[in-house]
Amino acid sequence: MSDYHSKNQEQKAQSVIAYFTMEVGIDPKMPTYSGGLGILAGDTLRAAADLGAPMIGMTLLHRKGYFRQHLDSNGNQSESPSEWSPQELLEPVEPRAAVTVEGRTVEIRAWRYAVQGINGHVVPVYFLDTSLPENSDWDRELTDHLYGRDDHYRLCQEVVLGMGGIAMLRALGCKEMQSYHMNEGHSALLTLALLEEYTRKSGSPTPTEVEKEAVRQHCVFTTHTPVPAGHDRFSLGLARQVLGEERVNTLTSADCCVGGMLNMTHLALSLSRYINGVAMRHGQISRDMYPSYPINSITNGVHAGTWAAVSFQRLYDSYIPEWRRDHHYLRYAITIPLDEIRQAHAEAKRNLLAEVERRAGIHLDPTAMTLGFARRASTYKRADLLLSEPDRLKRIVRQVGPLQIIYGGKAHPRDEGGKDLIRRVLRAAAAVRDLVHIVYLEDYDMALGHYLCAGVDLWVNTPQKPQEASGTSGMKAALNGVPSLSVLDGWWIEGHLEGVTGWSIGDSWRTASVSAVEAASLYDKLEYLILPTFYRRPDAFAEIMRYAIAVNGSFFNAQRMVAQYVKNAYLHPASEADPIFRTGQRQD
């Protein structure tokens, strides 16, 4: 039997969870992600492989990536394609699939990436590709750009992901999946493909409640944001153009067409058995947004084996040999001597500052308190809050000690507010440059994230409440002993222990954000607590670093998150007798 067919037979025997995601950050060399959603998807697949979960991933190829970011001296952002060579990193597979888009048949091929877990279990990830000679020039480009172009392009892409992904599963021999997990609403059209399958089986001319319930019993939906821009909506006219009248009528019957728009979030909500937000607070917000649906919470986590710096990996290997197999063992970091935590951090910091010098030509002081702020440049994330009172910031430096700040983050090419935010950060940085060294690193990506999350001394997060669904960068920082100074929103409501794992900006997560109040709190914490501890009580600061690992690193990890999905989302009455789901391990 050929190597491909051997893999295919193994996959059919084991894959019972299909994980659909528009983006995935699985390899730093593959620009198939834009930010937190894609990085989370990659960490989910890695943790599933560690746990031996019978999962298969489905996404788009994105031949031209998201984009490369370029910043001029004033912070003006420009973009260029981030092209790469799939054949250098992925394995082509034989089966083909097809979907109908605007009445045309669009052919699809797939490329395979094998995610290998700590015990050797493999989770295959399939990247769908329409760049085939059988397709028109326009259709060939449907899998080129992540979040690119206009609504017409985006809806056609979502047909390829959702409906084409189901067709590819069938072509690969995966006929009956236990669960189809939609990582955000971009893949919600998979429910339409399933509806059509069940309707064909039953012989019904249109889907009945029986068929809808059959689909619902196999679908899981994770919503990731309370921000309206994060929920895809398409006009019914465009939907009819792309999908056809009959399919739009089917979707209308699924209660997903709201206000004359096809709403992908409502489609996923309507046809899912299990729905969750990505943190406790986000679950609450989502229930308020969608009161007709039972929405649970599974707080995000990050893959410890991926995001721990090399120096911390060596440290954990020495003191906690089981940590790679079971990230919960990071709880025992509480036994690691403070000096060794400091030494591991100092190595990570040296590596970060060397990378800053390589990328930006700027030399930063390894002894100075270094703050990190890196995330998507969106207005609600308020990257400029830290610099909102330049005179006070300079006073803090004069009276307490040196401070330097490293920024990073891309604005979506069509987000003028986000682009202006970057310009504001650069203008504010110029106002304090005589005392505070600030650098904004362009083209923030997975590779830079590895350096930054591990090498700064303090992770800063300033979202406008309650718009931070979860956030994961602070979790990566905690794995490396970096405490957070953050607004109480998203995951930090659960991870914050004042003066133990870090510090809060403001004192409540229940009240709405007031920028002036939160800025005052941020500066107070820096001036009276954080910098004095860092410079005058180094052992006390190192204890906080150790607690960040032991308390937050041991819980906010992707192995715990995936185990919760298996138990609460993927497992339902039809599968209770299945030993794969009881143990989280593969069957031999």
C-alpha positions in Angstrom: 0.0 0.0 0.0 1.3 3.5 -0.9 2.4 5.8 1.9 -0.5 8.2 1.1 -3.1 5.4 1.2 -1.7 4.1 4.5 -2.1 7.6 6.0 -5.6 7.8 4.5 -6.7 4.5 6.0 -5.3 5.6 9.4 -7.0 8.9 9.1 -10.4 7.4 8.3 -10.1 5.1 11.3 -9.2 7.8 13.8 -10.5 11.2 12.7 -13.9 11.8 14.3 -13.5 15.6 15.0 -13.2 18.0 12.1 -11.8 21.4 13.1 -12.6 24.1 10.6 -10.8 27.5 10.8 -10.3 30.3 8.2 -6.7 30.8 9.5 -4.1 28.7 11.3 -0.7 29.6 12.7 0.9 26.3 12.5 4.4 27.1 11.3 6.3 30.4 11.4 7.3 29.9 7.7 3.6 29.7 6.6 1.8 33.1 6.7 -1.6 31.4 7.0 -2.8 33.5 10.0 -3.4 37.1 10.8 -3.3 37.1 14.6 -4.8 35.6 17.7 -7.5 33.5 16.1 -5.1 31.7 13.8 -2.4 31.2 16.5 -5.1 29.8 18.8 -6.1 27.4 16.0 -2.5 26.2 15.7 -2.2 25.7 19.4 -5.5 23.8 19.5 -4.2 21.3 16.8 -0.9 20.9 18.6 -2.6 20.2 21.9 -5.0 17.8 20.2 -1.9 15.9 18.8 -0.4 15.8 22.3 -3.6 14.4 23.8 -4.0 11.8 21.0 -7.4 13.4 20.1 -8.8 11.9 16.8 -9.0 15.3 15.1 -8.5 16.6 11.5 -8.0 20.2 10.6 -9.4 22.1 7.6 -8.4 25.5 6.4 -7.5 27.5 3.3 -4.0 27.7 1.7 -3.7 31.5 1.5 -0.9 31.4 -1.1 -0.2 35.2 -0.6 -0.7 35.1 3.1 -2.2 37.9 5.1 0.3 40.7 4.3 3.7 42.0 5.0 3.6 45.3 7.0 5.8 48.2 6.2 6.0 51.3 8.4 7.7 54.6 7.6 9.2 57.0 10.2 5.8 58.5 10.9 4.1 55.2 11.4 2.3 55.1 8.1 1.5 51.5 7.2 1.7 50.0 3.8 1.3 46.4 2.7 2.7 43.9 0.3 1.8 40.2 -0.3 3.4 37.6 1.9 4.1 34.9 -0.7 5.4 31.5 0.1 5.9 28.1 -1.5 3.4 25.4 -0.3 5.4 22.6 -2.0 8.3 23.3 0.3 6.4 22.7 3.5 3.3 20.7 2.6 2.5 17.4 1.1 0.0 17.3 -1.9 -2.8 14.8 -1.6 -4.5 12.9 -4.4 -8.2 13.3 -3.9 -10.0 16.3 -5.4 -13.3 18.0 -4.5 -15.5 20.6 -6.0 -18.1 23.2 -5.0 -20.6 25.3 -6.9 -19.9 29.1 -6.8 -22.2 31.5 -8.7 -23.3 28.5 -10.8 -19.8 27.5 -11.7 -18.0 24.3 -10.6 -14.8 25.2 -8.7 -12.2 22.4 -8.4 -10.3 22.1 -5.1 -7.1 20.3 -4.2 -5.6 19.9 -0.7 -2.2 20.0 0.9 -1.4 18.1 4.1 0.6 19.2 7.1 1.2 16.7 9.9 1.0 18.1 13.4 2.8 15.5 15.6 2.2 15.4 19.3 4.5 14.6 22.2 3.7 10.9 22.0 3.9 10.6 18.2 0.1 11.0 17.5 -0.5 12.9 14.2 -3.3 15.4 13.6 -3.5 16.0 9.8 -4.3 19.6 8.7 -5.6 20.1 5.1 -5.1 23.4 3.3 -7.6 23.8 0.5 -6.3 25.3 -2.8 -8.2 26.4 -5.9 -5.2 27.4 -7.9 -5.8 24.7 -10.6 -5.8 24.9 -14.4 -9.4 23.7 -14.5 -10.6 26.9 -12.8 -11.0 30.4 -14.1 -8.3 33.0 -13.3 -10.6 34.6 -10.7 -11.5 31.2 -9.1 -7.8 30.3 -8.9 -7.3 33.3 -6.6 -10.0 32.4 -4.1 -7.4 30.8 -1.8 -4.8 33.5 -2.2 -5.6 36.2 0.3 -6.5 35.9 4.0 -9.2 38.5 4.8 -8.5 40.2 1.5 -10.5 42.1 -1.1 -14.3 42.7 -0.8 -17.4 40.9 0.5 -17.9 39.1 -2.8 -14.4 37.5 -2.5 -14.9 36.7 1.2 -18.2 34.9 0.7 -16.8 32.9 -2.2 -13.9 31.9 0.1 -16.3 30.9 2.8 -18.1 28.6 0.3 -14.7 27.0 -0.4 -13.9 26.6 3.3 -17.2 25.4 4.6 -18.8 23.5 1.7 -15.6 22.7 0.0 -14.1 21.5 3.3 -17.0 19.0 3.7 -16.6 17.9 0.1 -12.9 17.3 0.7 -13.5 15.3 3.9 -15.7 13.0 1.9 -13.1 12.8 -0.9 -10.6 11.8 1.7 -12.8 9.0 2.9 -14.1 10.7 6.1 -17.8 9.9 5.8 -19.1 10.2 9.3 -17.6 12.7 11.7 -18.6 12.8 15.4 -18.2 16.6 15.6 -17.6 19.5 13.2 -16.0 22.4 15.2 -16.4 25.9 13.6 -13.6 28.1 14.9 -15.6 31.4 14.4 -18.3 31.9 11.8 -16.2 31.9 8.7 -16.8 28.2 8.1 -20.5 28.2 9.0 -21.5 27.2 5.5 -20.4 23.7 6.4 -23.8 23.4 8.1 -25.4 24.1 4.7 -23.4 21.2 3.1 -24.4 18.9 6.0 -28.1 20.0 5.6 -27.9 19.1 1.9 -26.4 15.7 2.8 -29.1 14.8 5.3 -31.9 16.1 3.0 -30.6 13.9 0.1 -30.6 10.9 2.5 -34.2 11.5 3.7 -35.5 12.4 0.3 -37.1 15.6 1.6 -37.5 18.4 -1.0 -36.3 21.0 1.6 -34.7 20.6 5.1 -37.2 19.8 7.8 -36.6 20.2 11.6 -35.5 16.6 11.6 -32.6 17.3 9.2 -31.7 20.5 11.1 -31.6 18.7 14.4 -29.4 16.0 12.8 -26.9 18.7 11.7 -27.2 20.4 15.1 -26.2 17.3 17.0 -22.9 17.1 15.2 -21.8 20.8 15.2 -19.8 22.9 17.7 -19.3 26.6 17.4 -16.8 28.8 19.1 -17.4 32.6 18.9 -14.4 34.7 19.5 -15.3 38.4 19.7 -18.0 40.8 20.8 -16.8 43.3 18.3 -19.3 43.6 15.4 -16.6 43.7 12.7 -15.6 40.2 13.7 -18.9 38.7 12.6 -19.3 38.2 8.9 -22.5 39.5 7.3 -23.4 39.5 3.6 -26.3 41.0 1.8 -29.0 38.6 0.6 -28.5 39.8 -2.9 -24.8 38.8 -2.8 -25.8 35.5 -1.1 -28.2 34.7 -3.9 -25.6 35.6 -6.5 -22.9 33.3 -4.9 -25.1 30.5 -3.5 -28.2 30.5 -5.6 -31.9 31.1 -4.7 -32.6 27.6 -3.4 -29.7 27.6 -1.0 -30.5 31.0 0.3 -34.1 29.8 1.0 -32.6 26.9 3.0 -30.4 29.4 5.0 -33.4 31.7 5.6 -35.2 28.7 7.1 -32.3 28.3 9.5 -33.0 31.7 11.1 -29.6 33.1 10.0 -30.8 35.9 7.8 -31.2 39.0 10.0 -32.1 42.5 8.8 -31.8 41.5 5.2 -28.3 40.0 5.7 -26.9 36.6 5.8 -25.3 36.5 9.2 -22.7 33.7 9.5 -22.6 33.9 13.3 -26.4 33.4 13.4 -26.1 30.4 11.0 -23.5 28.8 13.3 -25.6 29.5 16.4 -28.7 28.1 14.9 -27.2 24.8 13.7 -24.9 24.0 16.6 -25.5 21.7 19.6 -22.7 23.2 21.6 -21.7 26.9 21.6 -19.0 28.6 23.6 -17.2 31.8 24.2 -13.5 31.9 24.9 -13.4 33.1 28.5 -15.9 33.3 31.4 -16.7 37.0 30.8 -16.9 36.5 27.0 -19.5 33.7 27.6 -21.6 36.2 29.7 -21.3 38.9 27.0 -22.2 36.4 24.3 -25.3 35.3 26.2 -26.4 38.9 26.4 -25.7 39.4 22.6 -27.6 36.1 21.7 -30.1 35.4 24.5 -31.9 32.8 22.5 -29.0 30.4 22.5 -27.3 28.3 25.3 -23.7 29.7 25.3 -21.1 28.1 27.5 -17.5 29.2 28.2 -14.2 27.4 27.6 -11.3 29.8 28.3 -8.5 29.8 25.7 -5.1 28.4 26.3 -1.7 28.4 24.6 0.6 25.5 23.7 3.3 25.5 26.3 5.8 23.4 24.3 5.6 26.0 21.5 5.6 29.3 23.4 8.1 28.6 26.2 11.5 30.1 25.3 14.4 27.7 24.9 15.9 28.8 28.2 12.6 28.1 30.0 12.2 24.7 28.2 15.6 23.7 29.6 14.6 24.9 33.0 11.3 23.0 33.0 13.0 19.8 31.6 15.4 19.9 34.6 12.8 20.5 37.3 9.5 19.3 35.9 10.3 16.5 33.4 6.6 15.7 32.8 5.6 19.2 31.7 5.7 18.6 27.9 3.3 15.6 28.2 1.0 17.3 30.7 1.2 21.1 31.0 -0.6 21.0 34.3 2.7 19.9 35.8 3.9 23.5 35.4 2.1 24.1 38.7 5.3 22.6 40.2 7.3 25.6 38.9 6.8 26.9 42.4 9.8 24.8 43.4 12.2 26.3 40.9 14.8 28.5 42.6 14.4 32.3 41.9 17.9 32.7 40.7 17.3 30.1 38.0 14.1 31.8 36.8 16.0 35.1 36.6 18.8 33.5 34.6 16.4 31.9 32.1 14.6 35.2 31.7 17.8 37.1 31.3 18.7 34.8 28.4 15.3 35.3 26.8 15.7 39.1 27.2 19.1 39.1 25.6 17.7 37.2 22.7 14.9 39.7 22.3 17.1 42.8 22.5 19.4 41.2 19.9 16.5 40.7 17.6 15.3 44.3 18.1 18.7 45.5 17.1 18.8 43.2 14.1 15.4 44.3 12.9 15.4 48.0 13.9 19.0 48.9 14.4 18.1 50.1 17.9 20.2 49.2 21.0 18.1 48.8 24.2 19.4 48.5 27.7 19.3 44.9 29.1 19.1 46.2 32.7 16.1 48.6 32.1 12.6 47.6 32.9 11.2 46.6 29.4 7.4 46.7 28.7 5.9 44.7 25.8 2.7 45.6 23.9 2.0 43.6 20.8 -1.4 42.7 19.3 -3.6 43.6 16.3 -3.6 47.4 15.9 -7.3 48.0 16.5 -8.8 51.1 18.2 -10.5 49.2 21.0 -7.1 47.8 22.1 -5.9 51.4 22.9 -2.2 50.9 22.2 -1.7 54.6 23.0 -3.2 54.5 26.5 0.3 53.7 27.9 1.6 57.0 26.4 -1.4 59.2 27.1 0.3 61.3 29.8 3.9 61.9 28.5 4.8 64.2 31.3 3.8 61.8 34.0 5.6 58.9 32.2 8.8 61.0 32.2 8.4 61.9 35.8 8.1 58.2 36.7 11.3 57.4 34.9 13.2 60.3 36.6 12.0 59.3 40.1 11.9 55.5 40.0 14.1 54.1 37.2 14.6 53.6 33.4 11.8 52.3 31.3 11.7 51.1 27.7 8.8 49.9 25.6 8.6 47.5 22.6 5.4 47.7 20.4 4.3 45.5 17.6 1.1 44.8 15.7 -0.6 45.1 12.3 -3.7 47.1 11.3 -6.0 45.5 8.7 -5.4 47.1 5.4 -8.9 48.6 5.4 -8.9 49.6 9.0 -8.1 53.3 8.9 -8.7 53.7 12.6 -6.1 51.0 13.4 -3.6 52.6 11.0 -4.1 56.0 12.7 -3.5 54.3 16.1 -0.1 53.2 15.0 0.7 56.8 13.9 -0.5 58.1 17.3 1.8 55.7 19.1 4.8 56.9 17.1 3.9 60.6 17.7 3.5 59.9 21.4 6.8 58.1 21.5 8.5 61.1 19.9 7.3 63.2 22.8 9.1 61.1 25.4 12.1 59.9 23.5 14.6 61.9 25.6 13.8 59.7 28.6 11.9 56.6 27.4 13.2 54.4 24.6 10.2 53.2 22.5 10.4 51.0 19.4 7.6 49.9 17.2 8.6 46.7 15.3 7.0 46.2 11.9 5.6 43.0 10.6 4.7 41.4 13.9 4.4 37.6 13.4 4.8 34.2 15.2 8.6 34.4 15.0 8.7 37.9 16.6 6.0 36.8 19.1 8.3 34.1 20.4 11.0 36.7 21.2 8.7 39.3 22.6 6.4 37.3 24.9 9.4 35.7 26.5 11.9 38.6 26.7 10.1 41.6 28.1 9.8 42.2 31.8 6.1 43.1 31.9 3.3 42.4 29.4 0.8 45.3 29.0 -2.7 45.0 27.8 -5.2 47.9 27.6 -8.4 46.8 25.8 -11.6 48.8 26.2 -13.9 46.7 28.3 -15.8 44.4 27.5 -14.4 44.0 24.0 -11.5 41.7 24.8 -13.0 38.2 24.3 -10.0 36.4 25.7 -6.5 37.4 24.6 -3.7 34.9 24.6 -0.5 36.9 24.4 -0.4 37.4 28.1 -0.7 33.7 28.6 2.4 33.2 26.4 4.2 35.7 28.5 3.1 34.0 31.8 4.7 30.7 30.5 8.0 32.6 30.4 7.6 34.1 33.8 6.5 37.5 32.5 3.7 39.0 34.6 0.9 41.2 33.1 -0.3 44.7 33.8 -3.7 44.5 32.2 -7.3 45.9 32.1 -9.6 43.4 33.8 -11.1 41.9 30.7 -11.0 38.6 28.8 -8.7 35.9 30.4 -7.1 38.3 32.8 -10.3 38.4 35.0 -9.5 34.7 35.7 -5.7 34.9 35.7 -5.3 38.0 37.8 -4.1 37.8 41.4 -3.0 41.3 42.4 0.7 41.4 43.2 0.9 37.6 42.7 0.6 36.9 39.0 0.7 40.6 38.0 -1.4 43.7 38.4 -4.7 45.1 37.2 -5.4 48.4 35.4 -8.5 49.5 37.3 -10.2 47.5 40.0 -13.3 46.0 38.5 -14.3 44.0 35.4 -18.0 44.8 35.8 -17.8 48.5 34.9 -17.2 50.0 31.5 -13.9 51.5 30.6 -13.1 55.1 31.3 -9.8 55.9 29.6 -8.8 58.7 32.0 -9.4 56.5 35.0 -7.6 53.5 33.6 -4.6 55.6 32.5 -4.3 57.0 36.1 -4.4 53.4 37.4 -1.8 52.3 34.9 0.6 55.0 35.9 0.0 54.5 39.6 0.8 50.8 39.4 4.0 51.5 37.4 5.1 54.3 39.7 4.3 52.9 43.1 4.3 49.2 42.8 5.9 47.7 39.7 9.0 49.7 39.0 9.9 50.0 42.7 9.6 46.2 43.0 11.6 45.6 39.9 14.5 47.9 40.9 14.5 47.7 44.7 13.1 44.2 45.5 14.3 41.9 42.8 13.5 38.7 44.8 9.9 39.9 45.2 9.6 40.5 41.5 11.1 37.1 40.8 8.5 35.5 43.1 5.8 37.1 40.9 7.5 35.7 37.8 7.4 32.3 39.4 3.8 32.5 40.4 2.9 33.6 36.8 4.3 30.3 35.6 2.9 28.1 38.4 -0.6 29.6 38.6 -1.3 30.9 35.1 1.1 28.8 32.9 -0.3 25.6 34.4 -3.9 26.5 33.7 -4.1 28.7 30.7 -2.7 26.2 28.3 -4.1 24.5 25.2 -3.9 21.0 26.6 -6.4 21.9 29.3 -8.5 23.8 26.7 -8.7 20.8 24.3 -9.5 18.4 27.1 -12.4 20.6 28.0 -13.6 20.6 24.4 -13.4 16.8 24.3 -15.4 16.4 27.5 -17.9 19.2 27.1 -18.3 19.9 23.4 -17.2 16.9 21.3 -18.6 14.2 23.7 -22.4 13.8 23.5 -24.7 10.9 24.3 -24.0 9.0 21.0 -20.3 8.8 21.9 -20.3 8.2 25.6 -19.2 4.6 25.1 -16.3 5.5 22.9 -13.0 4.9 24.8 -11.2 7.6 22.6 -13.4 10.2 24.2 -13.1 8.8 27.7 -9.3 8.7 27.8 -8.4 11.4 25.3 -5.9 8.8 23.8 -5.8 7.1 20.4 -6.9 3.6 20.0 -4.3 1.0 19.0 
